[in-house]
Amino acid sequence: MAAKIPIDDLYFTQLFRQYAGKIFYYFKKYVKQDDIAEDLLQELFANLWDRRELIREDKNPEAYLFVSARNHLYNH
């Protein structure tokens, strides 16, 4: 029998699949290199995983993700 995936995991996976491509191209627009954009994307989602409860409660997860992406890019 397969292990059940918690709802938070499914929600987070859904967010990643829906927005990772857009955020990757947002990063690439500024850093101009695929490998750096990919690193930034992975760092961003790793950080967001630690704060996943905040995303779940947020009314507009897309806005939360892109503000987080912008801030992560500025910090880079």
C-alpha positions in Angstrom: 0.0 0.0 0.0 1.4 3.4 -1.0 2.0 6.0 1.7 -0.5 8.8 1.9 0.9 12.2 0.9 -0.2 15.0 3.3 -2.4 17.7 1.9 0.3 20.3 2.4 2.7 18.3 0.2 0.1 18.1 -2.6 -0.7 21.8 -2.3 3.0 22.7 -2.4 3.7 20.4 -5.3 0.7 21.9 -7.2 2.1 25.4 -6.6 5.5 24.4 -7.8 4.2 22.8 -11.0 2.0 25.8 -11.7 4.4 28.6 -11.0 8.0 27.3 -11.3 8.3 27.9 -15.0 7.0 31.5 -14.7 9.3 32.2 -11.8 12.3 30.6 -13.6 11.8 33.0 -16.5 11.4 35.9 -14.2 14.8 35.1 -12.6 16.4 34.4 -16.0 15.2 37.8 -17.3 17.5 39.4 -14.7 20.4 37.0 -14.2 20.7 36.0 -17.9 22.0 32.5 -17.1 19.9 29.3 -16.8 22.0 27.7 -14.1 21.8 30.7 -11.8 18.1 31.1 -12.5 17.6 27.4 -11.6 19.6 27.8 -8.4 17.5 30.8 -7.4 14.3 28.9 -8.2 15.4 25.9 -6.0 16.5 28.1 -3.2 13.2 30.1 -3.3 11.1 26.9 -3.2 13.2 25.4 -0.4 12.7 28.6 1.6 9.0 28.6 0.8 8.7 25.0 2.0 9.8 26.2 5.5 7.0 28.8 5.4 4.4 26.7 3.6 1.7 27.3 6.2 1.8 31.0 5.3 1.2 30.2 1.6 -1.7 27.9 2.4 -3.4 30.7 4.4 -2.7 33.4 1.8 -5.6 34.5 -0.3 -3.4 35.1 -3.4 -0.6 32.5 -3.5 0.6 33.8 -6.9 1.2 37.3 -5.5 2.9 35.8 -2.4 5.2 33.7 -4.6 6.2 36.5 -6.9 6.9 39.0 -4.1 9.0 36.3 -2.5 10.8 35.7 -5.8 11.4 39.4 -6.2 12.8 39.7 -2.7 15.0 36.6 -3.2 16.4 38.1 -6.4 17.2 41.4 -4.7 19.0 39.4 -1.9 21.0 37.6 -4.6 
